[in-house]
Amino acid sequence: MEDKRKRSRAAVNMDKIAELDSHWNEVMELAVKYGFITQAYGGTATLATHKNQLEAFRAENYIQRQRDMNNIDMEEAQE
């Protein structure tokens, strides 16, 4: 009977991982710049479109979160 726990012989290209991970700060800077981060902790981030953030957080919380987390004013100008 074949051992189902047989280890994979695939090897991960660690140089490729390092190359891709070297772009993390660039990606995070863009996510902050455009307000897509909904939470971040320990080298991970949750991203969401603005439409989805608005639906999840509702207008008042969405506006406040964008101000606090991304320094973006999303409040519509009052005339």
Backbone hydrogen bonds in HBPLUS format (Angstrom, degrees):
<---DONOR---> <-ACCEPTOR-->    atom                        ^
c    i                          cat <-CA-CA->   ^        H-A-AA   ^      H-
h    n   atom  resd res      DA  || num        DHA   H-A  angle D-A-AA Bond
n    s   type  num  typ     dist DA aas  dist angle  dist       angle   num
A0006-LYS N   A0003-ASP O   3.24 MM   3  5.57 149.0  2.34 116.3 116.0     1
A0017-ILE N   A0013-ASN O   3.13 MM   4  6.53 153.2  2.21 146.6 154.5     2
A0018-ALA N   A0014-MET O   2.98 MM   4  6.20 162.6  2.01 147.3 151.1     3
A0019-GLU N   A0015-ASP O   2.92 MM   4  6.16 155.0  1.98 144.6 151.9     4
A0020-LEU N   A0016-LYS O   2.89 MM   4  6.11 169.4  1.90 155.3 157.3     5
A0021-ASP N   A0017-ILE O   2.82 MM   4  5.93 169.0  1.83 156.9 160.7     6
A0022-SER N   A0018-ALA O   2.98 MM   4  5.97 130.9  2.23 137.0 148.4     7
A0023-HIS N   A0020-LEU O   3.11 MM   3  5.77 164.9  2.13 116.8 121.5     8
A0024-TRP N   A0021-ASP O   3.03 MM   3  5.31 169.5  2.04 116.1 118.6     9
A0027-VAL N   A0023-HIS O   2.96 MM   4  6.26 159.6  2.00 158.8 164.9    10
A0028-MET N   A0024-TRP O   2.86 MM   4  6.12 166.4  1.88 159.6 163.2    11
A0029-GLU N   A0025-ASN O   2.89 MM   4  6.01 158.1  1.94 147.6 153.4    12
A0030-LEU N   A0026-GLU O   3.11 MM   4  6.36 157.3  2.17 146.4 151.8    13
A0031-ALA N   A0027-VAL O   2.91 MM   4  6.19 155.7  1.97 149.7 157.3    14
A0032-VAL N   A0028-MET O   2.90 MM   4  6.14 154.6  1.97 151.0 157.0    15
A0033-LYS N   A0029-GLU O   2.87 MM   4  6.00 167.2  1.88 148.3 152.6    16
A0034-TYR N   A0030-LEU O   2.97 MM   4  6.09 155.1  2.03 148.8 153.8    17
A0036-PHE N   A0031-ALA O   2.85 MM   5  5.06 155.0  1.92 150.2 153.7    18
A0035-GLY N   A0032-VAL O   3.08 MM   3  4.97 157.9  2.13 102.4 109.4    19
A0048-ALA N   A0036-PHE O   2.86 MM  12  5.34 149.4  1.95 144.9 154.5    20
A0038-THR N   A0046-THR O   2.78 MM   8  5.61 174.7  1.78 163.2 164.0    21
A0046-THR N   A0039-GLN O   2.83 MM   7  5.37 164.2  1.86 158.8 161.2    22
A0041-TYR N   A0044-THR O   3.03 MM   3  5.48 155.3  2.09 140.7 148.2    23
A0044-THR N   A0041-TYR O   3.06 MM   3  5.48 150.7  2.14 115.4 124.4    24
A0053-GLN N   A0049-THR O   2.93 MM   4  6.20 153.3  2.00 148.4 156.6    25
A0054-LEU N   A0050-HIS O   2.90 MM   4  6.06 163.5  1.92 152.6 156.2    26
A0055-GLU N   A0051-LYS O   3.06 MM   4  6.32 158.1  2.11 145.8 151.7    27
A0056-ALA N   A0052-ASN O   2.92 MM   4  6.07 155.5  1.98 145.7 152.5    28
A0057-PHE N   A0053-GLN O   2.80 MM   4  5.80 165.8  1.82 158.6 161.9    29
A0058-ARG N   A0054-LEU O   2.88 MM   4  5.08 139.2  2.05 134.4 141.5    30
A0062-TYR N   A0058-ARG O   2.85 MM   4  5.83 159.8  1.89 162.3 169.0    31
A0063-ILE N   A0059-ALA O   2.90 MM   4  6.04 168.3  1.91 159.6 161.6    32
A0064-GLN N   A0060-GLU O   3.09 MM   4  6.29 163.6  2.12 146.3 151.0    33
A0065-ARG N   A0061-ASN O   2.82 MM   4  5.95 162.4  1.85 152.5 157.6    34
A0066-GLN N   A0062-TYR O   2.99 MM   4  6.17 160.4  2.02 151.5 156.4    35
A0067-ARG N   A0063-ILE O   3.09 MM   4  6.34 155.3  2.16 145.5 152.3    36
A0068-ASP N   A0064-GLN O   2.86 MM   4  6.07 170.8  1.87 157.2 159.4    37
A0069-MET N   A0065-ARG O   2.80 MM   4  5.69 169.0  1.81 152.5 156.4    38
A0070-ASN N   A0066-GLN O   3.04 MM   4  5.23 146.4  2.16 124.2 134.2    39
A0072-ILE N   A0066-GLN O   3.12 MM   6  5.34 174.5  2.12 122.1 123.7    40
A0071-ASN N   A0067-ARG O   3.08 MM   4  4.43 135.8  2.28 114.9 120.1    41
